[in-house]
Amino acid sequence: MKKDNRFKRWSVSNGDLSDITPAKARELLTCCFFEAQKETILRARKQLGVRSSDDDIYSSVVDGVRGAFKESGEDFENPTKESLQKVLEILVGKSTSWGTPQDIIEHHKAQIKKILEKL
């Protein structure tokens, strides 16, 4: 499969992994999901004739992450390793249904798994 270079690949840094807490992991998951979905969201909004800034998209991503916590029956404000694992799987499913390329999904899923391993 040909890689789509318009999709940015976010990678967790060693600095990101230092002093990791569930709340910090949730924020990193959100940043990762933003980078993984930015192009997909831009395309969808363009088809609808809606222009979007990075801030608009980031706000939508935060809402999506909050929704995934709610869907999993977990608390966004008080994440745990287990709740983050559930949310990750929900977000992977959403990404797939939105047409995000599989290589982008797998790359970002691996980054979040690195974070979760450090918790």
Backbone as a printed PyTorch tensor [residue, N CA C, xyz], in Angstrom:
tensor([[[  0.8400,  -1.1720,   0.0000],
         [  0.0000,   0.0000,   0.0000],
         [  0.8910,   1.2440,   0.0000]],

        [[  0.5890,   2.1780,  -0.8430],
         [  1.3400,   3.4210,  -0.9230],
         [  1.0130,   4.2910,   0.2880]],

        [[  2.0540,   4.8710,   0.8980],
         [  1.8400,   5.7370,   2.0430],
         [  1.3510,   7.0980,   1.5760]],

        [[  0.4480,   7.6800,   2.3250],
         [ -0.0780,   9.0050,   2.0290],
         [  0.6980,  10.0070,   2.8740]],

        [[  1.5640,  10.7810,   2.2460],
         [  2.4370,  11.7000,   2.9630],
         [  1.7170,  12.9170,   3.5290]],

        [[  0.4590,  13.0930,   3.2210],
         [ -0.2840,  14.2220,   3.7870],
         [ -0.6470,  13.9630,   5.2400]],

        [[ -0.5710,  12.7280,   5.6710],
         [ -0.8740,  12.3790,   7.0430],
         [  0.4100,  12.4600,   7.8570]],

        [[  0.4070,  13.2890,   8.8940],
         [  1.5820,  13.4550,   9.7400],
         [  1.6550,  12.2950,  10.7260]],

        [[  2.8490,  11.8170,  10.9170],
         [  3.0720,  10.7420,  11.8890],
         [  3.6410,  11.3450,  13.1620]],

        [[  2.8680,  11.2570,  14.2230],
         [  3.2870,  11.7510,  15.5210],
         [  4.0290,  10.6400,  16.2300]],

        [[  5.1070,  10.9890,  16.8930],
         [  5.8570,   9.9960,  17.6670],
         [  6.0830,  10.5290,  19.0710]],

        [[  5.9130,   9.6540,  20.0240],
         [  6.1360,  10.0090,  21.4160],
         [  7.6450,  10.1220,  21.6490]],

        [[  8.0450,  11.1390,  22.4000],
         [  9.4680,  11.3230,  22.6790],
         [  9.8040,  10.7490,  24.0480]],

        [[ 11.0810,  10.5420,  24.2790],
         [ 11.5150,  10.0730,  25.6000],
         [ 11.1240,  11.0720,  26.6740]],

        [[ 11.2120,  12.3640,  26.3440],
         [ 10.7980,  13.3910,  27.2960],
         [  9.3320,  13.2880,  27.6590]],

        [[  8.5010,  12.9610,  26.6580],
         [  7.0690,  12.7760,  26.9120],
         [  6.8230,  11.6490,  27.9050]],

        [[  7.6890,  10.6530,  27.8750],
         [  7.4890,   9.4670,  28.7060],
         [  8.0140,   9.6270,  30.1330]],

        [[  8.7680,  10.6950,  30.3860],
         [  9.2810,  10.8790,  31.7430],
         [  8.1660,  11.4040,  32.6370]],

        [[  8.1560,  10.9100,  33.8450],
         [  7.1420,  11.3110,  34.8290],
         [  5.7240,  11.1730,  34.2870]],

        [[  5.4650,  10.0760,  33.6150],
         [  4.1610,   9.8630,  32.9990],
         [  3.1070,   9.5680,  34.0720]],

        [[  1.9750,  10.2050,  33.9270],
         [  0.8120,   9.9790,  34.7820],
         [ -0.3600,   9.6520,  33.8600]],

        [[ -1.4320,   9.1140,  34.3940],
         [ -2.5980,   8.8740,  33.5290],
         [ -3.1170,  10.1540,  32.8740]],

        [[ -3.1080,  11.2800,  33.5770],
         [ -3.5840,  12.5360,  32.9850],
         [ -2.6580,  12.9830,  31.8510]],

        [[ -1.3540,  12.8520,  32.0560],
         [ -0.4100,  13.2120,  30.9970],
         [ -0.5700,  12.2610,  29.8130]],

        [[ -0.8000,  10.9870,  30.0950],
         [ -1.0130,  10.0040,  29.0300],
         [ -2.2650,  10.3550,  28.2250]],

        [[ -3.3240,  10.8160,  28.9000],
         [ -4.5500,  11.2280,  28.2000],
         [ -4.2650,  12.4070,  27.2720]],

        [[ -3.4690,  13.3590,  27.7290],
         [ -3.1250,  14.5130,  26.8930],
         [ -2.2760,  14.0910,  25.6970]],

        [[ -1.3540,  13.1720,  25.9100],
         [ -0.5360,  12.6610,  24.8050],
         [ -1.4000,  11.8850,  23.8090]],

        [[ -2.3360,  11.0990,  24.3150],
         [ -3.2630,  10.3710,  23.4450],
         [ -4.0540,  11.3620,  22.5930]],

        [[ -4.4810,  12.4540,  23.1950],
         [ -5.2370,  13.4750,  22.4680],
         [ -4.3810,  14.1110,  21.3800]],

        [[ -3.1390,  14.4540,  21.7030],
         [ -2.2250,  15.0310,  20.6970],
         [ -1.9860,  14.0500,  19.5550]],

        [[ -1.8010,  12.8100,  19.9100],
         [ -1.5680,  11.7660,  18.9130],
         [ -2.7920,  11.6190,  17.9980]],

        [[ -3.9780,  11.5750,  18.5900],
         [ -5.2030,  11.4250,  17.8140],
         [ -5.4050,  12.6370,  16.9000]],

        [[ -5.0540,  13.8130,  17.3900],
         [ -5.1390,  15.0200,  16.5730],
         [ -4.2730,  14.8810,  15.3220]],

        [[ -3.0330,  14.4980,  15.4940],
         [ -2.1330,  14.3740,  14.3490],
         [ -2.5960,  13.2760,  13.3950]],

        [[ -3.0900,  12.1750,  13.9570],
         [ -3.5400,  11.0620,  13.1170],
         [ -4.7920,  11.4120,  12.3250]],

        [[ -5.6590,  12.2510,  12.8890],
         [ -6.9580,  12.5270,  12.2700],
         [ -7.0550,  13.8800,  11.5760]],

        [[ -6.0660,  14.7210,  11.7450],
         [ -6.1350,  16.0770,  11.2030],
         [ -6.4940,  16.0940,   9.7140]],

        [[ -5.7960,  15.3270,   8.9240],
         [ -6.0490,  15.3210,   7.4750],
         [ -7.4330,  14.7540,   7.1540]],

        [[ -7.8340,  13.7070,   7.8570],
         [ -9.1530,  13.1120,   7.6310],
         [-10.2560,  14.1210,   7.9370]],

        [[-10.1240,  14.8280,   9.0520],
         [-11.1320,  15.8210,   9.4370],
         [-11.1510,  16.9820,   8.4470]],

        [[ -9.9620,  17.4360,   8.0460],
         [ -9.9010,  18.5240,   7.0530],
         [-10.6110,  18.1430,   5.7620]],

        [[-10.3840,  16.9260,   5.2950],
         [-11.0220,  16.4640,   4.0600],
         [-12.5360,  16.4260,   4.2040]],

        [[-13.0110,  15.8990,   5.3210],
         [-14.4520,  15.7930,   5.5410],
         [-15.0900,  17.1780,   5.6030]],

        [[-14.4490,  18.0850,   6.3070],
         [-15.0010,  19.4380,   6.4210],
         [-14.9500,  20.1760,   5.0880]],

        [[-13.9130,  19.9270,   4.3070],
         [-13.8000,  20.5570,   2.9930],
         [-14.9610,  20.1070,   2.0980]],

        [[-15.2830,  18.8030,   2.1550],
         [-16.4020,  18.2890,   1.3630],
         [-17.7220,  18.9510,   1.7610]],

        [[-17.8170,  19.3520,   3.0220],
         [-19.0230,  20.0140,   3.5130],
         [-18.9740,  21.5270,   3.3030]],

        [[-17.8440,  22.0030,   2.7810],
         [-17.6980,  23.4360,   2.5570],
         [-17.3620,  24.2160,   3.8090]],

        [[-16.8220,  23.5280,   4.7950],
         [-16.4890,  24.1560,   6.0690],
         [-14.9710,  24.2990,   6.1750]],

        [[-14.5350,  25.5120,   6.4280],
         [-13.1070,  25.7520,   6.6320],
         [-12.7870,  25.5640,   8.1010]],

        [[-11.5960,  25.0500,   8.3880],
         [-11.2340,  24.7720,   9.7730],
         [ -9.7890,  25.1260,  10.0440]],

        [[ -9.5740,  25.6990,  11.2120],
         [ -8.2140,  25.9580,  11.6780],
         [ -7.7500,  24.7590,  12.5030]],

        [[ -6.4720,  24.7340,  12.8230],
         [ -5.9570,  23.6730,  13.6900],
         [ -6.6690,  23.7020,  15.0420]],

        [[ -6.9790,  24.9130,  15.5390],
         [ -7.6820,  25.0110,  16.8220],
         [ -9.0830,  24.3970,  16.7430]],

        [[ -9.7750,  24.6150,  15.6230],
         [-11.1090,  24.0290,  15.4360],
         [-11.0170,  22.5010,  15.4340]],

        [[-10.0300,  22.0130,  14.7130],
         [ -9.8640,  20.5650,  14.6140],
         [ -9.4610,  19.9830,  15.9620]],

        [[ -8.5480,  20.6500,  16.6650],
         [ -8.1200,  20.1550,  17.9730],
         [ -9.3110,  20.0920,  18.9270]],

        [[-10.1580,  21.1160,  18.8880],
         [-11.3520,  21.1190,  19.7300],
         [-12.2590,  19.9350,  19.4060]],

        [[-12.4160,  19.6340,  18.1210],
         [-13.2100,  18.4690,  17.7130],
         [-12.5840,  17.1690,  18.2030]],

        [[-11.2650,  17.1010,  18.1480],
         [-10.5640,  15.9020,  18.6070],
         [-10.7630,  15.7170,  20.1110]],

        [[-10.6350,  16.7970,  20.8810],
         [-10.8630,  16.7040,  22.3300],
         [-12.2830,  16.2070,  22.5950]],

        [[-13.2500,  16.7440,  21.8550],
         [-14.6320,  16.2740,  22.0040],
         [-14.7450,  14.7930,  21.6730]],

        [[-14.0170,  14.3550,  20.6350],
         [-14.0270,  12.9430,  20.2650],
         [-13.4190,  12.0500,  21.3340]],

        [[-12.3410,  12.5170,  21.9290],
         [-11.7070,  11.7420,  23.0050],
         [-12.6380,  11.6950,  24.2180]],

        [[-13.2390,  12.8260,  24.5490],
         [-14.2130,  12.8440,  25.6610],
         [-15.3690,  11.8660,  25.3740]],

        [[-15.8170,  11.8710,  24.1300],
         [-16.8930,  10.9630,  23.7400],
         [-16.4890,   9.5060,  23.8540]],

        [[-15.2340,   9.2060,  23.5270],
         [-14.7480,   7.8240,  23.6450],
         [-14.6940,   7.4030,  25.1130]],

        [[-14.3120,   8.3250,  25.9910],
         [-14.3420,   8.0080,  27.4290],
         [-15.7790,   7.7090,  27.8550]],

        [[-16.7020,   8.5630,  27.4250],
         [-18.1080,   8.3670,  27.7950],
         [-18.6290,   7.0450,  27.2460]],

        [[-18.3070,   6.7670,  25.9900],
         [-18.7590,   5.5210,  25.3530],
         [-18.2460,   4.2900,  26.1010]],

        [[-17.0440,   4.4050,  26.6490],
         [-16.4550,   3.2690,  27.3680],
         [-16.8950,   3.2190,  28.8310]],

        [[-17.6690,   4.2240,  29.2510],
         [-18.1280,   4.2630,  30.6320],
         [-17.0460,   4.7300,  31.5930]],

        [[-16.0450,   5.4050,  31.0780],
         [-14.9100,   5.8480,  31.8910],
         [-14.9450,   7.3600,  32.0830]],

        [[-14.1200,   7.8420,  33.0080],
         [-14.0930,   9.2450,  33.3980],
         [-12.9200,   9.9720,  32.7460]],

        [[-13.2160,  10.9140,  31.8550],
         [-12.1890,  11.7000,  31.1660],
         [-11.2950,  12.4270,  32.1630]],

        [[-11.8800,  12.9750,  33.2040],
         [-11.1280,  13.7780,  34.1730],
         [-10.2250,  12.9370,  35.0740]],

        [[-10.5110,  11.6750,  35.2100],
         [ -9.7310,  10.7830,  36.0810],
         [ -9.3580,   9.5070,  35.3270]],

        [[ -8.5060,   9.6410,  34.3210],
         [ -8.1550,   8.4610,  33.5260],
         [ -7.2890,   7.4760,  34.3030]],

        [[ -7.3760,   6.2420,  33.8800],
         [ -6.5160,   5.1760,  34.3990],
         [ -5.8930,   4.4800,  33.1990]],

        [[ -4.9250,   3.6650,  33.4590],
         [ -4.3120,   2.9030,  32.3750],
         [ -5.3810,   2.0760,  31.6550]],

        [[ -6.2390,   1.4470,  32.4380],
         [ -7.2760,   0.5960,  31.8570],
         [ -8.2740,   1.4090,  31.0260]],

        [[ -8.6550,   2.5880,  31.5210],
         [ -9.6060,   3.3980,  30.7580],
         [ -8.9680,   3.9010,  29.4700]],

        [[ -7.6930,   4.2410,  29.5310],
         [ -6.9950,   4.6960,  28.3250],
         [ -6.8920,   3.5800,  27.2950]],

        [[ -6.7160,   2.3500,  27.7510],
         [ -6.6730,   1.2160,  26.8240],
         [ -8.0220,   1.0410,  26.1290]],

        [[ -9.1030,   1.1860,  26.8840],
         [-10.4440,   1.0870,  26.2920],
         [-10.6700,   2.2020,  25.2770]],

        [[-10.2900,   3.4060,  25.6500],
         [-10.4750,   4.5650,  24.7710],
         [ -9.6610,   4.3950,  23.4970]],

        [[ -8.4440,   3.8930,  23.6260],
         [ -7.6030,   3.6530,  22.4550],
         [ -8.3230,   2.7630,  21.4540]],

        [[ -8.9010,   1.6860,  21.9100],
         [ -9.5900,   0.7590,  21.0000],
         [-10.8020,   1.4180,  20.3430]],

        [[-11.5280,   2.2380,  21.0860],
         [-12.6620,   2.9540,  20.5030],
         [-12.1770,   3.9170,  19.4210]],

        [[-11.1000,   4.6440,  19.7060],
         [-10.5780,   5.6100,  18.7360],
         [-10.0190,   4.9170,  17.4940]],

        [[ -9.4230,   3.7540,  17.6610],
         [ -8.9560,   2.9820,  16.5040],
         [-10.1530,   2.6150,  15.6230]],

        [[-11.2340,   2.1730,  16.2420],
         [-12.4340,   1.8220,  15.4840],
         [-13.0130,   3.0180,  14.7430]],

        [[-13.0530,   4.1690,  15.4020],
         [-13.5610,   5.3750,  14.7550],
         [-12.6640,   5.7770,  13.5870]],

        [[-11.3570,   5.7260,  13.7970],
         [-10.4080,   6.0870,  12.7380],
         [-10.5990,   5.2110,  11.5110]],

        [[-10.7930,   3.9330,  11.7440],
         [-11.0100,   2.9930,  10.6470],
         [-12.2860,   3.3440,   9.8960]],

        [[-13.3480,   3.6200,  10.6300],
         [-14.6230,   3.9280,   9.9820],
         [-14.5840,   5.2590,   9.2350]],

        [[-13.6960,   6.1570,   9.6280],
         [-13.5700,   7.4540,   8.9600],
         [-12.6850,   7.3880,   7.7230]],

        [[-12.0550,   6.2450,   7.4870],
         [-11.2310,   6.0930,   6.2950],
         [ -9.7770,   6.5060,   6.4620]],

        [[ -9.3190,   6.6220,   7.6980],
         [ -7.9100,   6.9300,   7.9310],
         [ -7.0910,   5.7360,   7.4390]],

        [[ -6.0150,   5.9860,   6.6940],
         [ -5.2040,   4.8680,   6.1910],
         [ -4.7060,   3.9570,   7.3250]],

        [[ -4.7320,   2.6720,   7.0710],
         [ -4.3900,   1.6830,   8.0950],
         [ -2.9670,   1.8660,   8.6270]],

        [[ -2.0170,   2.2540,   7.7640],
         [ -0.6500,   2.4300,   8.2460],
         [ -0.5580,   3.6020,   9.2300]],

        [[ -1.3720,   4.6090,   9.0410],
         [ -1.4100,   5.7480,   9.9660],
         [ -2.0080,   5.2950,  11.3010]],

        [[ -3.0750,   4.5390,  11.2370],
         [ -3.7160,   4.0220,  12.4560],
         [ -2.7280,   3.1630,  13.2370]],

        [[ -2.0720,   2.2370,  12.5700],
         [ -1.1570,   1.3250,  13.2580],
         [  0.0330,   2.0620,  13.8710]],

        [[  0.5660,   3.0430,  13.1520],
         [  1.6880,   3.8140,  13.6930],
         [  1.2860,   4.5140,  14.9910]],

        [[  0.1500,   5.2020,  14.9580],
         [ -0.2820,   5.9680,  16.1250],
         [ -0.7290,   5.0650,  17.2720]],

        [[ -1.3150,   3.9550,  16.9490],
         [ -1.6880,   2.9840,  17.9920],
         [ -0.4350,   2.4830,  18.7030]],

        [[  0.6150,   2.2400,  17.9690],
         [  1.8800,   1.7900,  18.5640],
         [  2.4740,   2.8650,  19.4760]],

        [[  2.3160,   4.1250,  19.0970],
         [  2.8270,   5.2150,  19.9410],
         [  2.0800,   5.2610,  21.2760]],

        [[  0.7760,   5.1120,  21.2290],
         [ -0.0150,   5.1320,  22.4620],
         [  0.3160,   3.9130,  23.3210]],

        [[  0.5500,   2.7900,  22.7050],
         [  0.9210,   1.5960,  23.4730],
         [  2.2400,   1.8120,  24.2110]],

        [[  3.1840,   2.5430,  23.6020],
         [  4.4330,   2.8800,  24.2950],
         [  4.1440,   3.6870,  25.5580]],

        [[  3.2230,   4.6210,  25.4260],
         [  2.8420,   5.4480,  26.5760],
         [  2.2230,   4.5980,  27.6590]],

        [[  1.2920,   3.7500,  27.2640],
         [  0.5840,   2.9140,  28.2470],
         [  1.5230,   1.9360,  28.9450]],

        [[  2.5330,   1.4660,  28.2290],
         [  3.5060,   0.5700,  28.8500],
         [  4.2870,   1.2440,  29.9700]],

        [[  4.4280,   2.5610,  29.8950],
         [  5.1760,   3.3140,  30.9000],
         [  4.3370,   3.6340,  32.1430]],

        [[  3.0220,   3.4770,  32.0490],
         [  2.1720,   3.7450,  33.2230],
         [  2.2790,   2.6380,  34.2490]]])
